[in-house]
């Protein structure tokens, strides 16, 4: 995701965080940022990446046997016992709801074969997501000099997580009884705020309070990150109130929408509908105007087939391209055929 930065009214809001960011999930537009590229300890928000890698690489129905090392892991826990057997899905609930450091180790050992191999998988996935200023040393977020990220990188991770239905199903669960355990989500935003869909809390003495969250309103999805923030619940609610009101998403193309008509040479009809092959939305602030340009690959000539790509719709703000959507023919266009001339045989004298 591009994470394009356009001018936004950042001074309209502030937070108590040392580092913070608010982004529109689907466009990647940054709506607010504060020291967003500072490398910071991230505590248990690490577990978003742990969960993403485990879901992508593992099998939820797998049976995991808890090792001694996992059971003895320090810090927050779902209280696993050595030799206990649970499904990977149960461990993921313990990871995301209870913030179980023991669950993180058990997951890493099962999916990666060892913690070290799993951490390598985490770092590789982080690079794929564009998290260039991040380094992971463990699957749970315990303090380590080689374990850090930035608010911007964690927002990239949040956007990836928001696109994973399984992860969001788990992260949005307020409470569940599974595998013989009843677990309650530490993320109080799920109760404090309508529209919150997750994601993860974190805390160590060195990192302070960390929080990565997602919220949805009227089909628009936003993600917020605050690092080292003693007032994170209130700050996230304020960020979402600002983002949804100041930058509501507008659709400039919807899948199947007729965007324009184009002339067709040599056709049985003179024009054809140009239909959007995908949807495109962008969060628009007051006074901003998104322009749409229709660009054809070439002049259209019959025959044409419905669904044939013939151009693109290009969207721009202040002269900077935001994105583009392929344009398809809305119907078949057959070549024009001249009607046959009727020949009358007039009787003449022999």
C-alpha positions, 0 to 999 in steps of 0.5 A: 500500500502506498501510504500517500501523504497529502496535506491534512488538517493535523493541527485540528487534533492532538494526542498524549502519545509519543508517536501516533498515526491515523490512516484510511485503510482502503486508500492508505491516506494518512489523515493524522501523524505525530512523530510517526517514524520514530523507532519505538518499543511496541510491546504486545501489539507485536502479536498482530504480526504473530497472528497474521503469520500464523493464520497465513502459514498455519492450519487453524484446526491443527493440534498444538502440544504446549512445550515447557518453554511456552508454559513458563513464558513470563508476562501476560498469559492464557495460563498454558500447562506443559503437555496441554493440547489445544487447537491453533485457533484456540491459541490465537484467541488466547494470543489476541484476547488474553495477550498470552505470551505463552500462546505466542511461543506455542504458536511460534514453535508449532508454525515455525518449528522453533521461535527463531524460525518463526521470528524469521518468518515475521521479519520476512512478512514485515518487509513484504508489507513495507515495514522498513523501519521495524525489527522483530526479535520474538513473537510476543513483544517482550522488550529487546533492543532488536525489537522495535517498530514505528507508528507508520509501520504498525499502521501498515500492519493494521491495514494488512490485518484488516484485510484478513477475515480470520484475524479480524474475527478473532480480534473483534471478539469481546469474549469467548469460551473455547478449548475449555477456557473463557477469555475476555478481550483486553481491548476496551475500545470494543466496548467503549466505541461503536464501530471498533473492530479490533485490534491489539493492546500492549504494555511493558514498563519500558514501552508504556501503553501501546495500542493499535486499533481499527474502526469502521463507519459507513463502509469506511475503515480507519486504523489508528496507532498510538505508542507510549500513550497513557491516555490511549482509549480516549485518544483513539476515540478522538482520532476516529471522531476526527477522521470520520468527520473530517475525511469521509470516504467518497466513491468515485467508481463502483464495480460495474458502474458506467463511467462514460460512453466512447465513440465506436467506429464501424459499429452497428451502434455509434458508442459503447458504455465504459464500465468500471472493472473495480471500485475506487474510494478516497477520503476527501477533506473540506475544499478538496476536489478529486478529478476523474480522467477517462483514458482510452488505450486507442480509438475504438473500432468494431467489433468489440466484446463485452468485458474487453478492457479498452482504457482506464479511469484515472483519479487525481487530487491537486494534480497528483494521481491517487489511483486508476480503475480499468474500463471495460466495454459494457456490451458487444459491438458488432460491425456495421453491415450495409443493408442489401440493395433490393433489385427489382426486375421490371418487365421490358419488351422482348 
